[in-house]
Amino acid sequence: MTTTTALRLEEITAKNLKAALGIRVRPDQEFAVDPVADSLAEAYVHPGKAWPRLIMDGDRAVGFLMAFLDIDWHDDGSVIRSGLWRLNIAAEEQGKGYGRFAVESVAEELRRRGIKEFYVTWHPGDNGPEGFYLGLGFRRNGEVAEGETVGVLPLD
């Protein structure tokens, strides 16, 4: 586990774009999360809804996250949700607490915005992130979205 004093999130800029694009998960995890380049393309077409950030430990880029903010969950205006859209921790940096830091950072940002529930989805199966999210307090809410399990964490 790393100390959190050197950990921070950075906006994606021209200066750190190459570092962000270099983040790669383990090959056995690639089924569960899109590459950073795909996430940044989605952020581009969803301005104001996507919140992409580079996870830094000192001067080292160790991961990437992208939150979603106030999205129309069913595309009909009936349910608005916020949460974690993507989490990519570099293969060689896993198991050091960076994922936990990322989730806690998104939770803090959502609380700052007055949001009361934190949503995440994950691909079920071996080598997937279900145990990670459940270990952080997320609970399955019984929904499946695009083949992924939906989890929620109360923020109050």
Residue, then its C-alpha position, 0 to 999 in steps of 0.5 A: m500500500t502506498t501513502t496518500t501524501a503523493l497521490r493526486l488526480e490531474e485533469i488530462t491536458a496536452k502535457n500529460l496526455k501521452a502518460a494517460l494513453g500509456i496506462r495499460v491494465r493486465p491482459d487478463q483484465e482487458f475484457a473488463v475495461d476499455p482503453v484510456a484512448d476510448s474513454l477520452a474519446e467518450a469524454y470528448v463527446h460527453p462534455g460536462k457528463a464525463w470527468p476524466r482524471l489521471i491518477m498520479d503518485g508523485d511524478r508517475a502516472v499510475g492509473f486513469l479514472m473517468a467519472f460520470l456526472d448526472i447522466d440520464w440512466h434510462d435515456d428517458g429522464s426518469v433516473i439521473r445518476s453519477g458514479l465511476w465510468r472507468l478505472n484503469i490501474a496500470a498493470e505494474e501498479q495494481g495492489k498498491g492502493y491506487g484503485r481505492f484512492a481513485v474510488e475515494s476521490v470520486a466519492e469525495e467529488l460526488r459528495r462535494r457536488g451534493i450527490k447522495e449515491f455513487y454508482v458503478t458497473w462491472h463485468p462479472g467473471d473471473n479477473g473482473p473487479e467485483g470483489f474490489y468494488l464489493g470490498l469498498g462497500f458497493r452493493r449490487n442493486g439487482e440491475v444489469a446494464e449492458g451486460e454489467t452488474v450495477g453497484v451502488l454506494p450510499l454517500d451520506 
